[in-house]
């Protein structure tokens, strides 16, 4: 059971961080200390560390020594410098490192095993007290002053077995055999120190759940446990996942060179705002990238501008409601652009810009996948074996479910693209695991592990999630409106509404009915909330200035229809998702440009993304969406580039009902998401400062 936050804080003496402890790493035999430099204490404290047989590894800037002496080293540092090296905090970090072993030393030094002319094997490595102590005590190796290596008795397999005993897995060894080319380590990347602090934020996060009771759902079980062979297979799979983690979580991304003059030319040609220059650079220097800018900062323009610099076909995948918007944005940058919006059939020749919505992606892949081998020409109905320089996935959070058909089709399309760029202001809607699909789709190495391993490493505690933010910071660029734009601001209010006695009686009739399953109760409760809130919202709308405009978001079409019936003819437009593209565009243009049209009444899913509704300065929610991302997306239809007035958000709340639980659920999801994104933002800022310092 996870310790309580209060217990953790008491164990750490009320301090959640230390100025010097950064991380500790264990491979079961050695320990690595990552300690922040301090001009006052470090010159003296390093002597204490040396006296405990720890050596300095300059390439990684960590101290490495025997795990058996780690606790004594922490005790000695705490005794000499208690403020810089708190004892309880150091021991807590040590315990966490020991629970998450990894062959960090072998990954850092990449030792060499060389076959000698007489058939023996010589092991060489940068000096390490733990390795030397082990080899001195074993009868399987002896020091050879002539070769300056350790001769290991036996054949190659026996030598590798000795290395395994000293914490050096085969996959990290350079092997030089007689008459054979060097066998380089199988594992890619390397190892870099990462933040492994321990504080109250290491308490495993308790996920909020709606508690409505009700009838139980039936469970199924075959009653059979795993066999011995199945258990062996599970253990083998677990070991393979552990190996894969080392390659996936610490391999740095390779960046492509892009000259400043190129960015300057694109910025001038595409009329970019200053913050958008960095977004273009981010895309062009990476084959795998995500733009997670806040809504309204111009992710579409940044993508089109970057892609326009690259020769070859580009494919844009987006929600159906945004296809025309992408076409307009492309033509704003390239007036004579060759654009094809896929519906049912492809043209004979590959266009420079191909746009397809997620619902039609499967049909597109059918035409791209087969038929040419049968000898047919494109005009005879054959499919098209096209490749793309860029595949851009807009609103990429649509792909959070890896087993969904649209996600599988997106993976198939990604295989045809040299560069995979993702766009979403909400890379994580509810939990860190959802980011895994996006990492995997774009080709980031962290997506190579299975989702359970990913979640176990990055999803349990707040510090785990901050670690995920640090890991993805080189892959994702994310800026917030307040950091790059000057706007009046967005103000959210959540007034409390009182339901009548009759309404509460109606509420308890279904919420207390134990014959209903929880899902039925939740659905009935959300419909009830909209019925209760619609009258007070209508009254608030009547109190607005005569020229004010507002968006009213609902979850149910019946509520949309109710508002349309109450509002004067011609003063409102609707959007429920059933409209054609032309009808939707007419509704947006009427609301934006007609002073008599004051109300935009819409379903959250239909109008919550992609639309520019900056004519509105008020946003009302008849009921909450399920995720903080959906709520923020919807709010920012009004609060985005082009808005120079204050935007006020009203989300009424009915106390003592499921409404309060939904609010708590959204807040919990928002906290979990923020942990990852704040970690990414902090890591990005830190990396930028380091780059400035290097220059």
C-alpha positions in Angstrom: 0.0 0.0 0.0 1.3 3.5 -0.9 2.4 5.6 2.0 0.3 8.6 2.8 1.6 12.0 1.8 1.6 13.1 5.5 3.7 10.1 6.4 6.2 10.8 3.6 6.5 14.4 4.6 7.2 13.4 8.2 9.8 10.9 7.0 11.5 13.6 5.0 11.5 16.1 7.9 8.9 18.3 6.2 11.2 19.0 3.2 10.2 17.9 -0.3 13.4 18.8 -2.1 17.1 19.1 -1.5 19.4 21.7 -3.1 22.0 19.1 -4.0 20.6 15.5 -4.3 19.6 15.0 -8.0 19.5 11.3 -8.5 20.9 7.8 -7.6 21.3 4.8 -9.8 21.9 1.2 -9.0 22.8 -1.9 -11.0 22.8 -4.2 -7.9 26.5 -3.9 -7.3 27.3 -0.3 -7.9 25.7 3.0 -7.1 25.9 6.2 -9.0 25.4 9.6 -7.2 24.3 12.6 -9.2 24.9 15.6 -7.0 24.4 19.3 -7.9 27.6 21.3 -7.6 27.8 23.7 -4.7 30.8 26.0 -4.4 30.8 26.0 -0.6 30.4 22.4 0.2 31.4 20.4 -2.8 35.2 20.9 -2.6 35.1 19.3 0.9 32.2 16.8 0.5 33.9 15.2 -2.6 36.8 14.1 -0.3 34.3 12.2 1.9 32.8 10.5 -1.2 36.3 9.5 -2.4 37.1 8.1 1.0 34.2 5.7 0.6 35.7 4.3 -2.7 33.6 6.3 -5.1 35.2 7.5 -8.3 34.3 10.4 -10.5 32.9 9.6 -14.0 33.6 12.9 -15.9 31.6 12.0 -19.0 28.4 11.6 -17.1 29.3 13.9 -14.1 28.4 11.3 -11.5 30.2 9.5 -8.7 30.3 5.6 -9.0 31.2 3.2 -6.2 30.2 0.1 -4.4 26.5 -0.2 -3.5 27.5 -1.7 -0.1 29.1 1.6 0.9 26.3 3.9 -0.4 24.4 4.2 2.9 27.5 5.0 4.8 28.4 7.6 2.3 25.0 9.2 2.7 25.3 9.1 6.5 28.7 10.8 6.3 27.5 13.5 4.0 24.5 14.2 6.1 26.7 14.5 9.2 28.9 17.0 7.6 26.4 19.0 5.5 22.9 18.2 6.8 21.2 21.1 4.9 22.8 20.1 1.6 22.5 16.3 2.1 19.4 15.5 4.3 19.8 12.0 5.6 16.2 10.8 5.3 16.0 12.2 1.8 19.2 10.5 0.7 18.2 7.2 2.1 14.8 7.4 0.5 16.4 8.1 -2.9 18.7 5.1 -2.3 15.8 2.8 -1.6 14.1 3.9 -4.8 17.3 3.4 -6.9 17.7 -0.1 -5.4 14.1 -1.0 -6.3 14.7 0.1 -9.9 18.0 -1.5 -10.9 19.5 -0.8 -14.3 23.0 -1.5 -15.8 23.9 2.2 -15.8 27.7 1.7 -15.4 27.9 -0.8 -18.3 25.8 1.5 -20.5 28.1 4.4 -19.7 31.5 2.8 -20.3 30.8 0.1 -22.9 33.6 -2.2 -21.7 35.6 -4.4 -24.2 36.1 -8.1 -24.3 39.0 -9.0 -26.6 40.2 -12.5 -27.7 44.0 -12.9 -27.4 46.1 -14.8 -30.0 46.3 -17.8 -27.6 42.5 -18.0 -27.4 42.1 -16.4 -24.0 39.8 -13.5 -23.4 40.9 -10.1 -22.0 38.5 -7.7 -20.3 39.3 -4.0 -20.3 37.3 -1.1 -18.8 37.7 2.4 -17.2 38.8 1.9 -13.6 36.0 1.0 -11.3 36.6 -0.1 -7.7 33.6 -2.5 -7.7 34.7 -4.3 -10.8 38.3 -4.5 -9.7 37.4 -5.8 -6.3 35.2 -8.5 -7.8 37.8 -9.7 -10.3 40.5 -9.8 -7.5 38.4 -12.1 -5.4 37.3 -14.4 -8.2 39.4 -17.3 -9.3 38.1 -16.9 -12.9 40.3 -13.9 -13.9 43.8 -12.4 -13.2 45.4 -9.1 -14.1 47.7 -9.0 -17.2 50.1 -6.1 -17.0 51.2 -6.6 -20.6 47.8 -6.2 -22.1 46.6 -3.9 -19.3 43.5 -6.1 -19.0 41.9 -8.9 -17.0 42.4 -12.3 -18.5 39.4 -14.5 -18.0 39.7 -18.2 -18.1 37.6 -20.3 -20.4 35.8 -19.7 -23.7 33.7 -16.8 -24.9 30.5 -17.9 -23.2 32.4 -18.4 -19.9 33.9 -14.9 -20.2 30.5 -13.3 -20.8 29.1 -15.2 -17.8 31.8 -13.6 -15.6 30.9 -10.2 -16.9 27.2 -10.9 -16.1 28.2 -11.6 -12.5 29.9 -8.2 -12.3 26.9 -6.3 -13.6 27.8 -6.1 -17.3 25.1 -7.6 -19.6 26.2 -9.1 -22.9 24.3 -6.5 -24.8 26.6 -3.6 -23.6 29.9 -5.3 -24.3 32.2 -4.6 -27.3 33.5 -8.0 -28.4 36.7 -8.3 -30.5 37.2 -11.8 -31.6 40.2 -13.1 -33.7 39.4 -12.9 -37.5 36.0 -11.3 -36.9 34.8 -7.6 -37.1 34.1 -6.0 -33.7 30.7 -6.8 -32.4 29.3 -3.5 -31.2 26.7 -3.3 -28.4 23.2 -4.2 -29.5 21.7 -1.5 -27.3 21.4 1.9 -28.9 21.7 5.3 -27.3 23.6 5.2 -24.0 22.8 6.4 -20.6 22.3 9.8 -19.2 21.6 10.8 -15.6 17.9 11.7 -15.0 16.1 13.2 -12.1 15.3 10.5 -9.5 14.4 12.5 -6.4 12.1 11.2 -3.7 9.7 13.4 -1.9 6.0 13.6 -1.0 5.2 13.6 -4.7 6.4 10.0 -4.9 3.2 8.9 -3.1 1.3 6.8 -5.6 -1.5 8.9 -7.0 -5.0 7.8 -6.1 -7.3 8.1 -9.1 -10.7 9.7 -8.5 -13.6 7.5 -9.5 -17.3 8.3 -9.6 -19.2 6.6 -6.7 -22.8 6.1 -7.7 -23.4 2.4 -6.6 -25.9 0.2 -8.4 -26.3 -3.2 -9.8 -23.1 -5.2 -10.4 -21.9 -6.2 -13.8 -21.4 -9.9 -14.3 -17.8 -11.2 -14.3 -16.4 -14.1 -16.3 -13.6 -16.5 -15.3 -12.4 -19.8 -16.7 -11.0 -20.8 -13.3 -7.6 -22.0 -14.7 -4.4 -20.5 -13.4 -1.2 -20.2 -15.6 0.8 -23.3 -16.2 4.5 -23.7 -15.4 5.4 -23.1 -19.0 3.2 -20.0 -19.1 4.9 -18.7 -15.9 8.3 -19.2 -17.6 7.1 -17.3 -20.6 5.9 -14.5 -18.4 9.3 -14.3 -16.7 11.1 -14.3 -20.0 8.9 -11.5 -21.3 9.5 -9.5 -18.2 13.3 -9.8 -18.7 13.0 -8.8 -22.3 10.9 -5.7 -21.3 13.6 -4.7 -18.8 16.2 -4.8 -21.5 14.0 -2.8 -23.8 13.5 -0.1 -21.2 17.2 0.7 -21.2 17.2 1.3 -24.9 13.9 3.2 -25.0 14.0 5.6 -22.1 17.5 6.9 -22.4 18.4 7.1 -26.1 18.7 10.7 -27.1 16.9 11.9 -30.3 19.0 12.6 -33.3 18.6 16.2 -34.6 18.8 17.3 -38.2 20.8 20.4 -39.1 18.8 23.5 -40.1 20.5 26.9 -40.8 19.1 30.1 -39.3 18.8 31.6 -42.8 16.3 28.9 -43.7 14.1 29.7 -40.7 14.4 33.4 -41.5 13.3 32.8 -45.1 10.3 30.7 -44.0 9.3 33.2 -41.4 9.3 36.0 -44.0 7.5 34.0 -46.7 4.8 32.6 -44.3 4.3 35.7 -42.2 5.1 33.9 -38.9 4.9 35.3 -35.4 8.1 35.1 -33.4 7.1 32.1 -31.4 6.1 30.3 -34.5 9.7 30.4 -35.9 10.7 28.0 -33.1 7.9 25.7 -33.9 9.0 25.5 -37.5 12.6 24.8 -36.4 11.4 22.1 -34.0 9.7 20.3 -36.9 12.5 20.6 -39.4 15.2 19.4 -37.0 13.2 16.2 -36.2 11.7 13.2 -38.0 9.6 12.5 -34.9 8.0 15.5 -33.2 4.9 16.9 -31.5 3.7 20.4 -31.3 1.8 20.8 -28.1 1.3 24.5 -28.2 -1.7 26.0 -26.3 -4.8 26.3 -28.3 -4.9 29.3 -30.6 -1.1 29.7 -31.1 -1.1 28.6 -34.7 0.0 25.0 -34.8 -1.5 24.6 -38.3 0.5 27.5 -39.7 3.7 26.2 -38.2 3.1 22.8 -39.7 2.3 24.1 -43.1 5.3 26.5 -43.1 7.7 23.8 -42.1 6.4 21.2 -44.5 6.4 23.7 -47.4 10.2 23.8 -47.2 10.5 20.0 -47.9 10.2 18.6 -51.4 7.8 15.7 -51.8 4.3 14.7 -51.0 2.7 15.7 -47.7 -0.4 14.1 -46.1 -2.5 15.8 -43.4 -4.8 13.7 -41.2 -7.4 15.6 -39.3 -11.0 15.6 -38.0 -13.6 16.0 -40.7 -14.5 19.4 -39.5 -11.0 20.8 -40.1 -10.3 19.6 -43.7 -11.4 22.8 -45.3 -9.5 24.8 -42.7 -6.3 23.0 -43.5 -6.9 23.7 -47.2 -7.4 27.4 -46.5 -4.3 27.6 -44.3 -2.1 25.9 -47.0 -3.3 28.4 -49.6 -2.6 31.3 -47.3 1.0 30.2 -47.3 1.2 28.8 -50.9 -1.5 30.4 -53.0 -1.0 28.0 -56.0 -0.7 24.9 -53.8 -1.8 21.5 -55.3 -4.3 20.3 -52.7 -6.5 17.2 -52.9 -9.1 16.4 -50.2 -9.7 12.7 -50.2 -13.3 11.5 -50.1 -13.6 8.2 -52.0 -11.0 8.0 -54.8 -7.5 9.2 -55.4 -6.3 11.1 -58.5 -3.9 9.4 -60.9 -0.9 11.5 -59.9 0.2 12.1 -56.3 -0.7 15.7 -55.2 1.8 17.7 -53.2 -0.8 18.1 -50.4 -3.2 15.3 -49.5 -5.8 15.9 -46.8 -7.9 13.1 -45.3 -10.1 12.9 -42.2 -9.7 10.2 -39.6 -13.0 8.5 -40.6 -11.8 8.1 -44.2 -8.3 7.0 -43.4 -9.1 3.3 -43.7 -10.5 3.8 -47.2 -7.4 5.8 -48.1 -5.1 3.0 -46.9 -7.0 0.5 -49.0 -6.2 2.5 -52.1 -2.6 3.0 -51.1 -1.9 -0.6 -50.1 -2.6 -3.0 -53.0 -3.4 -3.4 -56.7 -0.3 -2.2 -58.5 1.1 -5.7 -58.4 -1.8 -6.8 -60.6 -0.6 -4.7 -63.5 -3.5 -2.2 -63.4 -2.8 1.5 -64.0 -4.2 4.2 -61.7 -6.8 5.2 -64.3 -8.0 1.5 -64.3 -8.8 1.6 -60.6 -5.4 0.4 -59.3 -4.2 1.6 -55.9 -1.4 4.0 -55.4 1.9 3.0 -53.8 2.7 6.6 -52.6 5.3 7.7 -50.1 5.3 11.0 -48.2 8.0 13.3 -46.9 5.7 14.3 -44.0 2.7 12.8 -42.4 1.0 15.3 -40.0 -1.7 14.1 -37.6 -3.8 17.0 -36.3 -5.7 16.7 -33.0 -3.5 13.7 -32.4 -5.2 12.9 -29.1 -7.9 11.3 -31.2 -5.5 8.4 -31.4 -5.1 7.7 -27.7 -6.7 4.3 -28.0 -4.1 2.0 -29.7 -6.6 -0.7 -30.7 -9.1 1.7 -32.5 -9.4 1.4 -36.2 -8.4 5.0 -36.8 -5.2 4.5 -34.8 -4.3 1.3 -36.6 -4.8 3.1 -39.9 -2.7 6.0 -38.7 0.2 3.6 -37.9 -0.1 2.1 -41.4 0.1 5.5 -42.9 3.1 6.5 -40.7 5.1 3.6 -42.2 4.9 5.4 -45.6 6.2 8.7 -44.2 9.8 9.8 -43.7 8.8 12.3 -41.0 5.9 12.0 -38.5 4.6 15.2 -37.0 1.8 15.3 -34.4 -0.3 18.3 -33.4 -2.4 18.5 -30.2 -2.7 20.9 -27.4 -3.7 17.9 -25.2 -1.1 15.2 -25.7 -2.5 13.5 -22.6 -6.3 13.6 -21.9 -6.5 11.5 -18.7 -3.4 9.5 -17.9 0.3 9.2 -19.0 -0.4 6.0 -20.8 -2.2 7.9 -23.6 1.1 9.6 -24.5 2.6 6.2 -25.3 0.5 5.8 -28.4 1.6 9.2 -29.8 5.3 8.4 -29.0 5.0 5.1 -30.8 3.2 6.5 -33.8 5.8 9.2 -34.4 8.7 6.8 -33.9 10.1 8.1 -30.6 12.2 5.4 -28.9 10.1 5.6 -25.7 7.2 4.1 -27.7 9.2 0.9 -28.3 8.3 -0.6 -24.9 4.9 -2.1 -24.3 2.3 0.1 -22.6 2.3 -1.8 -19.3 6.1 -1.2 -18.9 5.6 2.4 -19.9 2.9 2.9 -17.4 4.8 1.2 -14.6 7.8 3.5 -15.3 6.0 6.8 -15.8 2.5 6.7 -14.3 2.5 5.8 -10.6 3.6 9.0 -8.8 3.9 12.7 -9.5 7.7 12.4 -9.8 7.3 9.5 -12.3 5.1 11.8 -14.4 7.5 14.6 -14.2 10.1 12.1 -15.4 7.9 11.5 -18.4 7.8 15.2 -19.0 11.5 15.4 -18.9 11.9 12.5 -21.3 9.5 13.9 -23.9 10.7 17.5 -23.7 13.1 17.0 -26.6 10.3 15.5 -28.7 7.5 18.0 -27.8 7.5 21.8 -28.1 4.9 23.5 -25.9 4.2 27.2 -25.3 1.4 28.7 -23.3 -0.6 31.8 -24.5 0.5 33.8 -21.4 4.1 33.2 -22.3 4.0 34.4 -26.0 0.9 36.5 -26.5 -0.5 39.6 -24.9 -4.3 39.1 -24.4 -6.7 40.4 -21.8 -7.0 36.9 -20.2 -9.5 34.2 -19.5 -11.6 34.2 -16.3 -13.5 31.1 -15.1 -16.4 31.3 -12.7 -18.3 28.4 -11.3 -21.5 29.7 -9.7 -23.5 27.4 -7.5 -27.1 26.6 -8.5 -29.8 25.3 -6.2 -32.1 22.6 -7.6 -35.7 22.7 -6.5 -37.2 20.1 -4.2 -39.1 18.6 -7.2 -35.9 18.4 -9.2 -33.9 16.8 -6.4 -36.7 14.2 -5.9 -36.4 13.4 -9.6 -32.6 13.1 -9.2 -32.8 10.7 -6.3 -35.4 8.5 -8.1 -32.7 7.3 -10.5 -29.5 7.8 -8.5 -30.9 5.7 -5.6 -32.3 3.0 -7.9 -30.1 -0.1 -7.3 -31.6 -1.9 -10.3 -29.6 0.5 -12.5 -25.9 0.0 -13.3 -23.6 2.9 -12.6 -23.2 3.8 -16.3 -27.0 4.2 -16.6 -27.1 6.4 -13.5 -24.3 8.6 -14.8 -26.0 9.1 -18.2 -29.3 10.0 -16.6 -27.5 12.3 -14.2 -25.8 14.3 -16.9 -29.1 14.7 -18.8 -30.7 15.9 -15.6 -27.9 18.4 -15.0 -28.5 20.0 -18.3 -32.2 20.3 -17.7 -31.7 22.0 -14.4 -29.0 24.3 -15.6 -30.5 25.5 -18.9 -33.0 28.0 -17.3 -30.4 29.8 -15.1 -27.9 29.9 -18.0 -30.6 31.5 -20.2 -31.2 34.1 -17.5 -27.5 34.9 -17.3 -27.4 35.3 -21.1 -30.2 37.8 -20.8 -28.1 39.9 -18.4 -25.2 40.4 -20.9 -24.5 43.6 -22.7 -26.7 44.1 -25.8 -23.8 43.6 -28.2 -22.1 40.7 -26.3 -21.8 37.3 -27.9 -21.6 33.9 -26.2 -21.0 30.2 -26.9 -23.2 27.7 -25.1 -21.8 24.2 -24.9 -24.0 21.2 -24.3 -23.5 17.4 -24.2 -27.0 16.5 -25.4 -28.8 17.5 -28.6 -32.0 18.0 -26.7 -30.5 20.8 -24.8 -29.3 22.5 -28.0 -32.8 22.3 -29.4 -34.2 23.7 -26.2 -31.9 26.8 -26.4 -32.7 27.3 -30.1 -36.4 27.3 -29.3 -36.0 29.9 -26.5 -33.8 32.4 -28.4 -35.2 34.9 -30.9 -35.2 33.8 -34.5 -32.0 34.8 -36.3 -30.1 35.5 -33.1 -28.5 32.0 -32.8 -26.8 29.3 -34.8 -26.4 25.7 -33.9 -23.7 23.0 -34.4 -24.5 19.4 -33.4 -22.2 17.4 -35.7 -25.0 16.5 -38.1 -24.4 19.6 -40.3 -22.5 19.5 -43.6 -19.2 21.3 -44.0 -21.0 24.1 -45.8 -23.6 24.5 -43.1 -21.0 24.5 -40.4 -18.9 27.1 -42.2 -22.0 29.3 -42.7 -22.8 29.1 -39.0 -19.3 30.1 -38.0 -19.2 33.0 -40.5 -22.6 34.2 -39.4 -21.7 34.2 -35.8 -18.3 35.9 -36.4 -19.6 38.6 -38.8 -23.3 39.2 -38.2 -23.9 41.6 -35.2 -27.5 40.3 -35.0 -26.3 36.7 -34.4 -25.2 36.6 -30.7 -25.4 33.0 -29.7 -23.5 29.9 -30.8 -25.2 26.8 -29.3 -23.2 23.7 -29.9 -22.4 20.1 -28.9 -19.0 20.0 -27.2 -17.7 17.2 -29.4 -18.8 18.9 -32.6 -17.6 22.5 -31.9 -15.0 22.0 -29.2 -12.0 21.8 -31.5 -10.7 23.6 -34.6 -13.2 26.5 -34.8 -12.3 30.2 -34.5 -15.1 31.9 -32.5 -13.4 35.0 -31.3 -16.5 37.1 -31.7 -17.6 35.5 -28.3 -16.5 37.0 -25.0 -18.6 34.6 -22.9 -18.7 30.8 -22.8 -21.3 28.8 -20.9 -21.2 25.1 -20.1 -24.6 23.4 -19.6 -22.6 20.4 -18.3 -19.0 19.5 -18.0 -17.1 17.4 -20.6 -15.3 14.3 -19.3 -11.8 15.6 -19.5 -10.0 18.9 -18.7 -8.6 18.8 -22.2 -12.0 18.9 -23.8 -13.1 21.7 -21.5 -10.0 23.8 -22.2 -10.3 23.1 -26.0 -13.9 24.3 -25.9 -13.1 27.4 -23.9 -10.4 28.3 -26.3 -12.7 28.5 -29.3 -13.1 32.1 -28.0 -9.7 32.6 -26.3 -7.2 32.4 -29.1 -5.1 34.5 -31.5 -7.3 37.4 -32.7 -9.0 37.8 -29.3 -8.2 41.2 -27.8 -10.9 41.2 -25.1 -11.4 39.4 -21.8 -13.2 36.0 -22.1 -15.4 34.9 -19.3 -16.2 31.3 -18.7 -19.3 30.2 -16.7 -19.6 26.6 -15.5 -22.5 26.3 -13.1 -22.3 23.6 -10.4 -25.2 21.9 -8.5 -24.0 20.9 -5.0 -24.8 17.5 -3.4 -25.1 15.8 -6.8 -23.0 13.9 -9.3 -21.9 17.3 -10.6 -19.5 17.7 -7.8 -18.0 14.3 -8.4 -17.5 15.1 -12.1 -15.8 18.4 -11.1 -13.4 16.5 -8.8 -12.8 13.9 -11.5 -11.8 16.6 -14.0 -9.6 18.3 -11.4 -7.8 15.0 -10.7 -7.2 14.4 -14.4 -5.9 17.9 -14.8 -3.4 17.4 -12.0 -2.1 14.2 -13.5 -1.8 15.8 -16.9 -0.1 18.9 -15.5 2.6 16.8 -13.8 3.8 15.5 -17.2 3.5 18.8 -19.1 5.1 20.8 -16.4 8.0 18.4 -16.4 8.3 18.8 -20.1 8.1 22.6 -20.0 10.7 22.7 -17.2 13.0 20.4 -19.0 12.6 22.4 -22.3 13.5 25.6 -20.5 16.5 24.0 -18.8 17.7 22.6 -22.1 17.4 26.0 -23.7 19.4 27.6 -20.9 22.1 24.9 -21.3 22.3 25.6 -25.0 22.7 29.3 -24.3 25.4 28.6 -21.8 27.3 26.3 -24.3 27.4 29.2 -26.8 
